[in-house]
Amino acid sequence: MAKLYFRYGAMNSGKSTSLLQAAFNYEERGQRILLAKPGVDTKGESSIVSRLGLSREVDFTVAPEENLREKFQEAAAGDDPNALVTHVDAPPVACLLVDEAQFFTREQVNDLLRIAVLDDVPVLAYGIRTDFRTQAFPGSARLMELAHSLEELKTICRCGRKAMFNTRRVGDAVVFDGDQVAIDGEDVWYESLCAACYLELSGGKLD
């Protein structure tokens, strides 16, 4: 039976880079993979973008109201007219890799488990665990509950300690209020901090 893997870490921990490396490793061995990401992740539009400058088009995106398993099965069969990448006479899928998995709904994460167990296709899901208020994303919380394997990808804080939390900045200002989802871009950016530095910035407050 295939398994569902959740590889998580703070911002700048190399999640997208690790995903693209895993995709390369499969394909180097002649295996077919599918790449997907949530439609709400508008960074890079329909591509997975690593902070190292690597990027790659996904095979399909999934909107919050869509059935993830159905989208996967259509793309796997090569007969999805809306697929971003099409495959003629598609061979079996050796692995499904998903980026920014925290943005999936709980039911879509349930579909990731169904793909692994019922469709017998390994699923490698990459994402962050908590938002800028230290609260778990619904998708990440569900992955923590369901995944066969959990792996933390580590990065460091500005002080050199292990970073755990993601602080949101608008310009130079650190903010602790706002919508859970705000995509990294020109106006909004994130910094990974250890617990001590996070608490120093927040005045000791945790939401």
Backbone bond lengths (Angstrom), bond angles and torsions (degrees), N, CA, C in turn:
res aa  C-N    CA-C-N  psi(-1)  N-CA   C-N-CA  omega(-1)  CA-C   N-CA-C  phi
1 M - - - 1.461 - - 1.520 110.04 -
2 A 1.315 116.03 133.94 1.456 121.13 176.90 1.527 110.14 -71.72
3 K 1.313 116.42 165.20 1.467 120.96 -174.99 1.529 111.17 -126.36
4 L 1.333 113.67 160.21 1.457 122.98 173.57 1.523 108.04 -102.32
5 Y 1.330 115.97 123.25 1.458 122.27 -179.03 1.530 109.22 -112.74
6 F 1.328 116.67 136.34 1.466 120.68 174.39 1.517 108.55 -119.36
7 R 1.320 115.59 114.88 1.457 122.41 178.59 1.526 107.29 -110.39
8 Y 1.323 115.53 111.75 1.455 120.61 -171.15 1.525 110.89 -123.88
9 G 1.310 114.95 160.26 1.452 120.09 177.26 1.512 109.84 -176.80
10 A 1.337 116.08 167.30 1.454 120.91 175.86 1.527 109.52 -68.40
11 M 1.317 115.95 170.93 1.464 120.25 176.43 1.530 109.22 -55.81
12 N 1.315 115.69 146.75 1.472 122.79 178.21 1.523 113.73 70.02
13 S 1.321 117.62 20.20 1.471 119.72 177.95 1.525 112.40 -93.31
14 G 1.328 116.94 5.26 1.459 120.29 174.55 1.512 115.24 85.28
15 K 1.336 117.90 25.85 1.461 120.71 -176.42 1.531 112.00 -64.00
16 S 1.326 116.61 -51.15 1.460 119.42 -178.56 1.526 111.26 -66.44
17 T 1.319 116.44 -37.17 1.464 120.12 177.12 1.521 110.37 -62.83
18 S 1.337 116.63 -42.41 1.460 121.20 178.79 1.524 110.66 -63.98
19 L 1.335 116.91 -40.34 1.466 120.71 178.12 1.526 110.77 -61.81
20 L 1.324 116.60 -47.41 1.465 119.83 -178.83 1.523 111.20 -65.29
21 Q 1.321 117.50 -32.88 1.460 120.54 176.28 1.529 110.16 -67.61
22 A 1.345 116.82 -41.48 1.462 120.50 178.01 1.527 110.41 -62.28
23 A 1.339 116.80 -41.11 1.464 120.69 178.00 1.525 110.57 -61.83
24 F 1.322 116.39 -43.59 1.467 120.91 178.22 1.523 111.05 -60.77
25 N 1.333 116.28 -42.82 1.464 120.35 -178.35 1.529 111.53 -61.59
26 Y 1.339 116.49 -43.57 1.468 120.09 177.86 1.524 110.77 -62.02
27 E 1.318 115.53 -48.17 1.469 119.35 -174.33 1.526 111.95 -71.15
28 E 1.305 117.13 -29.53 1.455 119.94 176.21 1.520 111.17 -62.06
29 R 1.332 115.66 -26.35 1.463 121.34 179.58 1.528 111.97 -97.47
30 G 1.333 116.42 15.54 1.457 120.96 175.61 1.513 114.73 77.98
31 Q 1.335 117.81 17.33 1.456 121.85 -178.94 1.530 110.51 -95.83
32 R 1.313 116.27 142.82 1.458 120.95 176.77 1.527 109.57 -89.54
33 I 1.331 115.55 133.54 1.466 120.67 176.66 1.531 108.96 -125.45
34 L 1.327 115.57 161.57 1.456 121.53 171.94 1.521 108.26 -120.61
35 L 1.323 115.88 141.11 1.455 122.74 176.99 1.522 108.83 -113.36
36 A 1.337 116.56 138.73 1.457 120.79 179.25 1.519 109.81 -145.44
37 K 1.320 115.19 159.99 1.459 119.78 172.94 1.527 108.54 -155.07
38 P 1.335 117.76 161.40 1.460 120.67 178.16 1.524 111.24 -66.27
39 G 1.314 116.18 143.51 1.451 120.16 179.27 1.517 113.46 -65.74
40 V 1.348 117.64 -24.69 1.466 120.11 -178.96 1.520 111.69 -70.57
41 D 1.324 117.64 -16.92 1.459 120.72 177.50 1.525 108.39 -82.75
42 T 1.321 115.34 95.34 1.463 120.56 -175.42 1.529 112.73 -87.63
43 K 1.316 118.01 -6.38 1.459 119.99 177.83 1.533 109.05 -65.70
44 G 1.316 115.83 124.93 1.457 119.34 -177.71 1.509 113.33 77.17
45 E 1.332 117.01 7.12 1.464 122.80 -178.58 1.530 110.13 53.61
46 S 1.328 118.94 -111.01 1.465 120.63 -177.20 1.527 112.18 -98.38
47 S 1.325 116.59 22.36 1.462 120.80 -179.74 1.519 111.17 -119.05
48 I 1.315 115.92 153.39 1.452 122.63 167.73 1.521 106.68 -88.23
49 V 1.322 116.40 127.06 1.465 121.10 -174.41 1.525 108.87 -122.32
50 S 1.315 115.79 122.35 1.455 121.96 176.07 1.520 109.89 -90.71
51 R 1.323 116.96 148.88 1.465 120.70 177.96 1.528 111.83 -67.34
52 L 1.328 116.73 -13.95 1.465 119.86 175.99 1.518 112.06 -81.01
53 G 1.349 116.00 -4.72 1.451 119.66 178.80 1.515 114.36 102.93
54 L 1.327 117.95 -4.49 1.461 121.30 177.09 1.518 109.63 -78.31
55 S 1.306 116.52 147.31 1.461 120.40 176.57 1.515 110.00 -152.19
56 R 1.323 115.20 157.96 1.460 120.61 178.08 1.519 109.60 -160.00
57 E 1.322 115.57 138.41 1.456 121.95 178.04 1.522 110.12 -66.93
58 V 1.342 116.02 138.75 1.458 119.62 175.81 1.525 109.89 -83.77
59 D 1.319 115.54 163.80 1.467 120.30 177.04 1.521 111.65 -81.56
60 F 1.332 116.66 -31.06 1.464 120.10 176.18 1.520 109.90 -161.53
61 T 1.331 114.85 152.82 1.463 121.79 172.23 1.524 108.29 -110.48
62 V 1.329 115.22 160.86 1.464 119.75 -176.20 1.528 108.84 -129.29
63 A 1.334 116.58 117.24 1.458 121.73 175.94 1.531 109.29 -76.24
64 P 1.341 117.93 157.27 1.466 120.39 -176.12 1.524 114.60 -55.51
65 E 1.337 117.44 -30.58 1.465 120.20 -176.97 1.529 112.90 -89.95
66 E 1.327 118.05 -2.49 1.459 120.37 -174.69 1.522 112.55 -90.48
67 N 1.327 114.08 153.93 1.460 121.69 177.51 1.527 108.48 -83.79
68 L 1.317 116.93 113.21 1.463 120.68 -174.07 1.521 111.53 -66.84
69 R 1.321 117.09 -40.07 1.468 118.85 -178.09 1.528 111.01 -65.48
70 E 1.327 117.43 -39.45 1.463 119.79 177.64 1.521 111.05 -64.05
71 K 1.334 116.98 -41.35 1.461 120.17 177.78 1.529 110.51 -61.73
72 F 1.334 115.91 -41.75 1.461 119.80 178.29 1.530 110.87 -62.64
73 Q 1.321 116.75 -47.06 1.460 119.93 -176.71 1.526 111.73 -63.74
74 E 1.331 117.77 -37.71 1.463 120.95 177.05 1.527 110.59 -64.60
75 A 1.343 116.04 -45.71 1.461 119.36 179.96 1.528 111.06 -66.25
76 A 1.331 116.60 -37.83 1.462 120.63 -179.62 1.524 110.92 -64.79
77 A 1.339 116.31 -36.59 1.464 120.74 179.94 1.531 111.58 -76.80
78 G 1.340 116.25 -16.24 1.460 119.84 -179.80 1.507 113.39 77.82
79 D 1.360 117.19 15.37 1.462 119.08 -176.60 1.524 112.75 -117.05
80 D 1.335 117.39 20.14 1.456 120.34 178.08 1.527 109.09 -87.36
81 P 1.335 118.02 111.61 1.469 119.40 -177.57 1.514 112.97 -66.45
82 N 1.347 116.94 -18.84 1.464 120.37 -179.40 1.520 112.50 -98.10
83 A 1.315 117.74 2.86 1.466 120.59 179.96 1.517 109.85 -62.93
84 L 1.320 115.32 142.64 1.459 120.29 -179.55 1.516 111.53 -75.15
85 V 1.327 116.34 -28.62 1.460 122.34 176.40 1.518 107.19 -129.90
86 T 1.322 118.94 125.45 1.460 121.59 -177.75 1.516 111.05 -105.29
87 H 1.327 115.31 150.38 1.461 121.32 179.49 1.529 108.05 -127.05
88 V 1.306 117.26 124.58 1.451 122.33 176.93 1.520 108.53 -90.06
89 D 1.359 115.98 134.75 1.466 120.64 -176.32 1.525 109.74 49.90
90 A 1.334 114.52 54.32 1.461 121.41 -170.49 1.526 112.11 -63.20
91 P 1.327 117.57 128.21 1.465 121.08 174.07 1.522 109.67 -74.20
92 P 1.320 118.28 170.05 1.467 120.56 179.11 1.529 111.34 -60.08
93 V 1.304 115.41 150.99 1.460 121.38 178.72 1.527 108.83 -87.11
94 A 1.333 116.07 126.82 1.465 120.91 -179.62 1.514 112.20 -86.78
95 C 1.349 117.02 -23.74 1.459 120.15 -177.84 1.519 109.94 -165.51
96 L 1.332 116.57 143.02 1.454 123.36 170.23 1.521 107.71 -106.82
97 L 1.333 116.85 125.16 1.456 122.05 178.61 1.521 108.73 -115.05
98 V 1.327 117.40 127.48 1.465 121.32 -178.32 1.520 110.11 -124.36
99 D 1.323 115.42 134.62 1.454 122.28 178.69 1.524 109.85 -103.22
100 E 1.342 115.88 157.61 1.471 122.89 178.56 1.526 111.03 51.91
101 A 1.322 115.73 45.43 1.468 121.35 -174.54 1.524 112.88 -64.88
102 Q 1.336 117.57 -17.22 1.468 119.57 179.07 1.517 112.05 -62.57
103 F 1.336 117.22 -22.80 1.460 121.05 -177.56 1.528 113.44 -84.66
104 F 1.319 118.68 -6.01 1.458 120.13 174.74 1.523 110.24 -72.09
105 T 1.321 116.12 153.33 1.462 120.63 173.98 1.525 109.60 -76.33
106 R 1.316 116.34 167.04 1.468 120.09 177.78 1.525 110.60 -59.16
107 E 1.330 117.50 -40.82 1.457 119.98 -178.64 1.525 110.81 -68.19
108 Q 1.314 117.94 -34.41 1.463 120.06 176.90 1.519 111.26 -67.80
109 V 1.324 117.73 -34.64 1.466 120.02 173.88 1.527 109.77 -67.00
110 N 1.329 117.09 -38.10 1.466 119.46 173.89 1.532 109.94 -56.14
111 D 1.340 116.19 -39.30 1.467 120.38 177.95 1.522 111.57 -64.11
112 L 1.332 117.45 -35.51 1.465 119.36 177.56 1.526 110.48 -61.04
113 L 1.330 116.38 -40.03 1.466 119.40 177.19 1.529 110.37 -66.40
114 R 1.330 117.10 -40.09 1.469 120.33 179.16 1.535 110.49 -63.17
115 I 1.323 117.02 -39.29 1.467 120.13 178.52 1.526 110.06 -61.81
116 A 1.330 116.08 -43.15 1.465 119.54 -179.93 1.518 111.91 -66.67
117 V 1.321 116.31 -48.00 1.469 120.44 -171.56 1.527 112.20 -84.80
118 L 1.333 117.50 -47.25 1.468 120.39 -174.37 1.528 112.35 -85.66
119 D 1.335 117.35 -35.36 1.464 120.41 178.90 1.525 112.24 -94.19
120 D 1.320 116.12 -7.08 1.475 123.01 176.80 1.525 112.35 58.15
121 V 1.339 115.33 43.55 1.469 121.47 176.64 1.531 108.02 -121.93
122 P 1.331 118.37 120.97 1.465 119.70 177.85 1.527 110.95 -58.27
123 V 1.319 115.93 141.33 1.455 121.72 178.75 1.521 108.82 -121.82
124 L 1.331 116.33 121.64 1.460 122.01 175.32 1.518 107.60 -106.94
125 A 1.333 116.37 109.81 1.464 122.02 -178.50 1.523 109.34 -106.74
126 Y 1.320 116.38 131.50 1.456 122.56 -179.24 1.527 109.33 -119.37
127 G 1.333 117.05 138.28 1.455 118.96 178.40 1.510 112.46 -178.14
128 I 1.332 115.07 178.93 1.452 120.10 175.64 1.523 108.93 -97.83
129 R 1.314 115.10 153.26 1.460 120.42 -174.51 1.528 112.35 -83.52
130 T 1.336 117.11 -46.86 1.458 121.10 -174.31 1.519 111.64 -128.44
131 D 1.327 115.61 159.36 1.461 121.12 -179.93 1.532 110.49 -88.20
132 F 1.326 116.36 -170.45 1.464 121.38 -176.58 1.523 113.23 -69.77
133 R 1.335 116.63 -10.02 1.474 121.24 176.11 1.522 111.41 -102.02
134 T 1.318 116.98 9.63 1.473 125.77 -178.01 1.522 112.81 68.67
135 Q 1.327 118.16 19.23 1.456 122.04 177.44 1.529 109.77 -97.63
136 A 1.309 116.57 141.47 1.462 120.75 -178.88 1.524 111.12 -68.60
137 F 1.319 115.60 138.67 1.457 119.98 169.12 1.526 108.16 -69.32
138 P 1.339 119.22 146.20 1.467 120.17 178.77 1.527 112.97 -55.91
139 G 1.328 117.39 -41.59 1.462 119.65 179.18 1.510 112.23 -64.27
140 S 1.330 116.99 -42.56 1.461 120.76 179.83 1.518 111.53 -66.75
141 A 1.330 116.26 -41.22 1.459 119.70 179.16 1.522 110.67 -60.34
142 R 1.337 116.08 -41.47 1.460 119.37 -179.84 1.523 111.31 -69.28
143 L 1.318 116.74 -37.63 1.467 119.86 176.53 1.527 110.84 -63.34
144 M 1.314 117.57 -38.65 1.461 120.49 176.63 1.531 110.80 -61.23
145 E 1.315 115.98 -32.47 1.462 120.72 -179.06 1.531 112.52 -79.41
146 L 1.342 117.56 -33.12 1.464 120.44 -169.19 1.519 115.57 -106.60
147 A 1.319 117.96 -27.98 1.468 119.69 -170.20 1.525 111.96 -62.50
148 H 1.322 114.89 140.60 1.463 119.99 175.06 1.520 110.93 -68.40
149 S 1.331 115.92 -31.91 1.463 120.56 -174.88 1.519 109.52 -138.25
150 L 1.336 115.92 132.94 1.457 122.79 176.97 1.522 108.82 -116.71
151 E 1.331 116.27 131.71 1.462 120.39 179.27 1.518 109.15 -136.74
152 E 1.319 116.33 125.36 1.457 120.44 177.85 1.528 110.03 -90.60
153 L 1.340 115.72 128.59 1.460 121.98 173.20 1.523 106.80 -96.87
154 K 1.299 117.72 123.59 1.460 121.28 -168.53 1.522 112.54 -100.14
155 T 1.331 114.60 150.58 1.455 122.57 171.44 1.513 107.62 -144.36
156 I 1.332 116.46 174.79 1.460 118.83 -175.43 1.520 111.98 -114.77
157 C 1.314 114.04 154.96 1.457 124.20 175.62 1.524 108.95 -79.92
158 R 1.314 116.68 169.05 1.466 121.81 176.12 1.528 112.13 -59.58
159 C 1.359 116.48 -24.97 1.456 120.51 -178.86 1.528 112.15 -87.77
160 G 1.321 117.26 -6.59 1.452 121.39 179.20 1.509 114.63 99.69
161 R 1.358 117.00 -9.95 1.456 119.44 176.54 1.521 110.21 -82.63
162 K 1.335 114.68 168.91 1.466 119.91 179.16 1.526 110.30 -64.23
163 A 1.335 116.34 128.26 1.460 121.19 177.46 1.526 109.95 -81.41
164 M 1.328 115.35 137.09 1.461 121.64 179.55 1.522 112.88 -120.71
165 F 1.331 116.41 -34.72 1.452 121.25 -169.99 1.528 111.17 -115.86
166 N 1.341 114.70 159.60 1.453 122.01 179.72 1.522 109.35 -114.03
167 T 1.322 117.32 118.13 1.460 119.90 176.68 1.517 109.36 -96.01
168 R 1.336 115.05 140.48 1.463 120.18 178.77 1.523 108.94 -97.09
169 R 1.317 114.13 135.09 1.459 120.46 176.38 1.521 109.46 -124.22
170 V 1.311 114.99 139.21 1.457 121.98 171.76 1.523 105.11 -116.18
171 G 1.322 115.65 105.55 1.461 119.55 -168.29 1.519 108.60 67.49
172 D 1.322 115.67 -124.45 1.467 120.36 178.11 1.520 112.54 -97.28
173 A 1.334 117.83 -4.87 1.465 121.42 -175.50 1.518 111.13 -89.16
174 V 1.347 115.62 133.64 1.465 121.25 173.71 1.515 107.97 -86.14
175 V 1.334 117.34 130.84 1.464 121.21 -178.55 1.519 109.76 -119.11
176 F 1.333 115.25 147.07 1.460 120.89 179.88 1.530 111.81 -124.56
177 D 1.325 116.84 9.38 1.456 122.42 176.80 1.520 108.94 -129.81
178 G 1.333 115.37 153.65 1.459 120.07 177.92 1.514 111.68 135.86
179 D 1.330 115.94 179.22 1.454 121.66 179.41 1.523 110.38 -63.12
180 Q 1.332 115.66 149.26 1.463 119.24 -179.31 1.520 111.63 -63.54
181 V 1.325 117.17 -36.32 1.459 121.07 -176.87 1.524 109.82 -105.24
182 A 1.319 115.93 119.19 1.460 123.58 170.65 1.523 105.53 -145.24
183 I 1.319 116.97 110.35 1.460 121.23 -172.13 1.524 110.90 -70.94
184 D 1.311 114.51 136.54 1.462 122.54 177.83 1.523 110.01 -54.12
185 G 1.339 116.92 127.47 1.457 119.95 -178.87 1.511 111.38 -166.02
186 E 1.336 116.31 -151.67 1.462 119.93 -175.35 1.519 112.11 -66.81
187 D 1.329 118.19 -42.83 1.466 121.05 -175.59 1.518 112.44 -89.29
188 V 1.324 116.63 -32.53 1.461 121.44 -177.20 1.513 109.52 -114.49
189 W 1.329 116.13 132.03 1.458 119.79 174.91 1.523 108.92 -144.92
190 Y 1.324 115.57 164.97 1.459 120.88 -171.89 1.526 110.83 -127.14
191 E 1.339 113.89 149.59 1.456 120.76 175.63 1.525 108.60 -128.81
192 S 1.315 116.15 133.60 1.457 121.34 178.00 1.518 109.38 -84.78
193 L 1.331 116.73 129.73 1.459 121.84 -177.65 1.521 111.17 -131.47
194 C 1.334 115.75 154.52 1.463 120.49 170.58 1.524 108.49 -75.27
195 A 1.322 116.76 171.14 1.464 120.72 -178.39 1.523 111.33 -61.88
196 A 1.345 117.43 -39.72 1.461 120.73 -177.60 1.524 111.39 -64.69
197 C 1.324 117.48 -45.88 1.463 120.84 -179.72 1.528 111.19 -68.61
198 Y 1.326 116.86 -35.87 1.460 120.10 177.59 1.531 110.14 -63.05
199 L 1.328 116.69 -47.71 1.464 120.53 -179.28 1.519 111.67 -65.48
200 E 1.302 117.07 -32.90 1.468 120.00 176.35 1.525 110.73 -63.32
201 L 1.328 116.10 -44.51 1.474 119.98 179.32 1.514 112.35 -68.10
202 S 1.325 116.82 -36.62 1.473 120.46 -176.81 1.517 113.27 -85.25
203 G 1.336 116.97 -0.99 1.462 119.55 -176.59 1.507 112.63 71.43
204 G 1.318 115.80 25.66 1.465 120.48 178.81 1.513 114.10 85.96
205 K 1.322 116.93 2.02 1.469 120.05 -176.73 1.524 110.86 -88.74
206 L 1.315 114.99 142.47 1.458 122.73 171.33 1.505 107.02 -127.38
207 D 1.326 117.42 131.29 1.455 121.29 -177.46 1.527 110.74 -70.53
